Structure formats: structure tokens, C-alpha cells
Amino acid sequence: MASLEKAREEFLQFEKRAALAEKQIKELTERVVKLEASAEGPTSHDGEYQKNLLGKLRNLRDVAEDDKNLLEQTVKERDEAIKERDALKEDKKHLEYRIQTLLRTLAEAEAKDKQV
């Protein structure tokens, strides 16, 4: 159970980071488009600024992709843990029923031994 809660917490953290990264990518992409479209501004006079900004955008995209892959892996592990938990619950239910049946049979056998 603790590992499932930990996985949920990690999932929520990755989800927040991914959303933030996607928002930043969108904002930076819009900014680059505006700067490229503008006749004035840093990109028309400063090619180094543009290269720097595009490098940052690429790095941010790579980080977002890494987070996405990690998130997908975490979701997969969480889903597997949920399936395993459900299977264990079902096994437990069957075993508890079996224990009750065996206890009842044992009690009946002991009662017959006392009668004999």
C-alpha cells in the first residue's frame, strides 16, 4: 500500500512538472515566433541571442520528453501494482473462505470424536 501511495505521489509530481514544462515550451515558442516575425527586436540584430534561445527551447523540450517518458513508466508501474493488488485481494478472499471451511470441518470432526 505504501508503494502505491508513493507511486501516486510521484505520478502527481511528474504530472505537475510535465504541465509546467509544456506551458514553458508554449510560451517560449510563441516568443520566438514573435521575435522572428518582428523586423526589430533581438533576433534581427543578435543572432547569438536567437541561438541561445533556441538552445534553451531544445533543452526544455528534451526535459519535457524525459519527464513524459518517466511519467508513462510510472503510470505503467502503478497500473501493474493496482492489478497485482486486486489479484491479491481476490486470493485473500478465497483463502479466507477456505480457512473458514477447514475450521468448520475440524470443529465437526472434533465434535464426532467427543461423541465416540
Beta strands, then each sheet from edge to edge (+ up, - down):
end
